[in-house]
């Protein structure tokens, strides 16, 4: 199988994986061995929070439920660039995203798809001023971070909620 991503994109993914605020156990080892032996598309998403970190922007994906905007990273893109592109395509928002990902994990998005590395970046915008222009088949909406919103990878809602709580604490400590 020919490599999908060039050496620059792979190096950027490794840097972002190493820098991520939280990394699911075994992800780096898996990426360095299994993924690099048989490359599959990288995946990336963006956790868009309200300024108080109490609300999260999600898209209602046809089979994955409520998920942060994201998808496959195209050849020639870094994961961060792919995340920004996917955010714009799925919501109409063009936002600055954090240089350091919030989360890194091994994910498969369908039973018949191989697992890959997913890097979750993050950003902030105000729900009242963010004009959403979602894709026709994926409505975009704001959910309460701490609510029981359904998502394809059930643990992800807890990881996102924990990240938001850490950011709220950091703001209080300033």
Protein Blocks (a to p, Z undefined) as FASTA:
>chain_A
ZZfbdfklmmmmmmmmmmpmbdcehklmmmmmmmmmmccddddddddddfklpaccdddd
fklopadedddddehiafklmmmmmmmmmnopacdddfbdfbdcdddfbfkbccdddddd
dddddfklmccdddfklccddddfklccdcfblmlmmmmmmmmmmmmmmmmmZZ
